[in-house]
């Protein structure tokens, strides 16, 4: 489930970013909506969203439930039509889960966040890439969303990974 707005009220454009990743373009109606909503540079400034991040799940007693997503599973991509959890959901696409990685955002005592994917620390250009690939315009926006300790899954709908492929991610994407 994807939010239409960030906490500050600005549009996430996650639907358009995912469609651009999956289909290479956005629809005419989506481009008009983006322009009307104030996306300054129109659809060209919408960068593809390569994955989503979802929190770990736990039972009421605190028992870890594991990952409900599996490689090869069909994903129904939806967003809230209004207020999250208080409005209906609209499906805007389907795709196949092509992989899963763990992610942890851990804030130290000074309030500085550290990000780990698959147990490896992500920083610098790789952190910028992670933020952009998850649909954020900047690392700062990523940390506005992940503003406290977080543990979860990166659900991929491309073959891109942050582990061994981090050094040649652009070549990996072009080969799909």
C-alpha positions as CSV (number, residue, x, y, z in Angstrom):
1,X,0.0,0.0,0.0
2,X,1.5,3.3,-1.0
3,X,0.8,6.7,0.4
4,X,-0.2,9.6,-2.0
5,X,1.4,12.2,0.3
6,X,4.4,12.7,2.5
7,X,3.6,13.8,6.1
8,X,4.2,17.4,5.1
9,X,1.4,17.1,2.5
10,X,3.5,17.1,-0.6
11,X,2.8,14.4,-3.2
12,X,4.9,11.2,-3.2
13,X,4.1,10.3,-6.8
14,X,4.9,6.7,-5.9
15,X,2.3,5.4,-8.3
16,X,3.8,7.3,-11.2
17,X,7.4,6.4,-10.2
18,X,6.5,2.7,-10.0
19,X,4.7,2.8,-13.4
20,X,7.7,4.5,-14.9
21,X,9.9,1.7,-13.6
22,X,7.6,-1.1,-14.7
23,X,6.3,0.3,-18.0
24,X,8.8,3.0,-18.9
25,X,6.3,5.8,-18.9
26,X,3.3,7.3,-17.2
27,X,-0.1,7.7,-18.6
28,X,-1.5,10.9,-20.0
29,X,-3.9,11.2,-17.1
30,X,-1.0,10.8,-14.6
31,X,1.1,13.4,-16.4
32,X,-1.8,15.9,-16.2
33,X,-2.4,15.1,-12.5
34,X,1.3,15.7,-11.8
35,X,1.3,19.0,-13.6
36,X,-1.9,20.2,-11.9
37,X,-0.5,19.0,-8.5
38,X,2.5,21.2,-9.0
39,X,5.3,18.8,-10.1
40,X,7.5,21.6,-11.5
41,X,9.2,19.8,-14.4
42,X,6.4,17.5,-15.4
43,X,6.8,13.8,-15.9
44,X,10.5,14.0,-16.9
45,X,11.4,14.7,-13.3
46,X,9.7,11.5,-12.1
47,X,12.4,9.0,-11.5
48,X,11.6,5.3,-11.4
49,X,10.8,3.6,-8.1
50,X,12.6,0.3,-8.1
51,X,11.3,-1.2,-4.9
52,X,9.3,-0.6,-1.7
53,X,10.3,-1.0,1.9
54,X,7.9,-2.7,4.3
55,X,8.3,-3.2,8.1
56,X,8.9,-6.5,9.8
57,X,5.7,-8.1,11.0
58,X,5.1,-9.4,14.6
59,X,2.2,-11.2,16.3
60,X,0.4,-9.5,19.2
61,X,2.7,-11.4,21.6
62,X,5.8,-9.9,19.8
63,X,6.7,-13.1,17.9
64,X,8.4,-12.4,14.6
65,X,6.1,-13.5,11.7
66,X,8.8,-13.6,9.0
67,X,8.3,-12.2,5.5
68,X,5.0,-12.5,3.8
69,X,6.5,-11.7,0.5
70,X,8.3,-14.4,-1.6
71,X,10.3,-14.2,-4.8
72,X,8.0,-15.1,-7.7
73,X,4.9,-13.9,-5.9
74,X,2.5,-11.6,-7.7
75,X,2.3,-8.2,-6.1
76,X,-0.9,-6.1,-6.2
77,X,0.3,-2.4,-6.3
78,X,-2.2,-0.2,-4.6
79,X,-2.5,3.3,-3.1
80,X,-4.9,4.9,-0.7
81,X,-7.5,7.1,-2.5
82,X,-7.7,9.4,0.5
83,X,-6.6,9.2,4.2
84,X,-4.5,6.1,4.9
85,X,-6.5,3.3,6.6
86,X,-9.7,5.4,6.3
87,X,-10.3,5.3,2.6
88,X,-10.6,2.8,-0.1
89,X,-7.6,1.3,-2.0
90,X,-7.1,1.5,-5.8
91,X,-4.9,-1.0,-7.6
92,X,-2.7,0.7,-10.2
93,X,-0.6,-2.3,-11.3
94,X,0.6,-5.8,-10.8
95,X,4.1,-7.2,-11.0
96,X,6.2,-10.1,-9.8
97,X,8.4,-9.9,-6.7
98,X,11.9,-10.5,-8.0
99,X,13.8,-10.5,-4.7
100,X,13.9,-9.4,-1.0
101,X,16.6,-7.9,1.1
102,X,16.6,-6.9,4.8
103,X,17.0,-3.2,5.8
104,X,17.6,-1.6,9.1
105,X,17.7,2.1,10.0
106,X,19.4,2.5,13.3
107,X,19.8,5.9,15.0
108,X,22.8,6.3,17.3
109,X,22.9,8.2,20.6
110,X,23.6,11.4,18.8
111,X,20.5,10.9,16.6
112,X,22.6,10.1,13.5
113,X,21.0,7.4,11.3
114,X,22.9,4.4,10.0
115,X,21.4,2.2,7.2
116,X,22.2,-1.5,6.7
117,X,21.0,-3.6,3.8
118,X,21.6,-7.3,4.0
119,X,23.8,-6.6,7.1
120,X,26.1,-4.2,5.2
121,X,26.2,-0.5,6.0
122,X,25.0,1.7,3.2
123,X,26.4,5.3,3.0
124,X,27.4,8.0,0.6
125,X,26.4,7.5,-3.1
126,X,24.9,4.1,-2.3
127,X,22.6,5.7,0.3
128,X,21.6,8.4,-2.2
129,X,20.8,5.6,-4.7
130,X,18.7,3.7,-2.1
131,X,16.7,6.8,-1.3
132,X,16.1,7.6,-5.0
133,X,15.3,4.0,-5.9
134,X,12.7,4.0,-3.1
135,X,11.0,7.0,-4.6
136,X,12.4,9.8,-2.5
137,X,13.9,12.9,-4.0
138,X,16.8,13.0,-1.5
139,X,18.4,11.3,1.5
140,X,16.9,14.0,3.7
141,X,13.4,13.1,2.4
142,X,14.2,9.4,3.1
143,X,15.1,10.2,6.7
144,X,12.0,12.3,7.1
145,X,10.0,9.1,6.4
146,X,12.3,6.8,8.3
147,X,12.7,9.1,11.2
148,X,13.2,6.5,13.9
149,X,14.7,3.0,14.2
150,X,13.2,0.7,11.6
151,X,13.7,-2.9,10.5
152,X,12.0,-4.4,7.5
153,X,12.2,-5.7,3.9
154,X,13.1,-4.2,0.6
155,X,10.7,-5.8,-1.9
156,X,12.2,-5.7,-5.4
157,X,10.3,-5.8,-8.7
158,X,13.5,-5.5,-10.7
159,X,16.7,-7.6,-10.6
160,X,18.6,-4.8,-8.9
161,X,20.2,-5.6,-5.5
162,X,22.3,-3.6,-3.1
163,X,24.5,-6.5,-2.1
164,X,27.0,-7.8,-4.6
165,X,25.5,-5.7,-7.5
166,X,26.0,-2.3,-5.8
167,X,29.1,-1.5,-7.9
168,X,27.4,-2.1,-11.3
169,X,23.8,-1.3,-10.7
170,X,23.2,0.5,-14.0
171,X,24.6,-2.4,-16.0
172,X,22.4,-4.8,-14.1
173,X,19.2,-2.7,-14.8
174,X,20.0,-2.4,-18.5
175,X,20.3,-6.2,-18.8
176,X,16.7,-6.8,-17.6
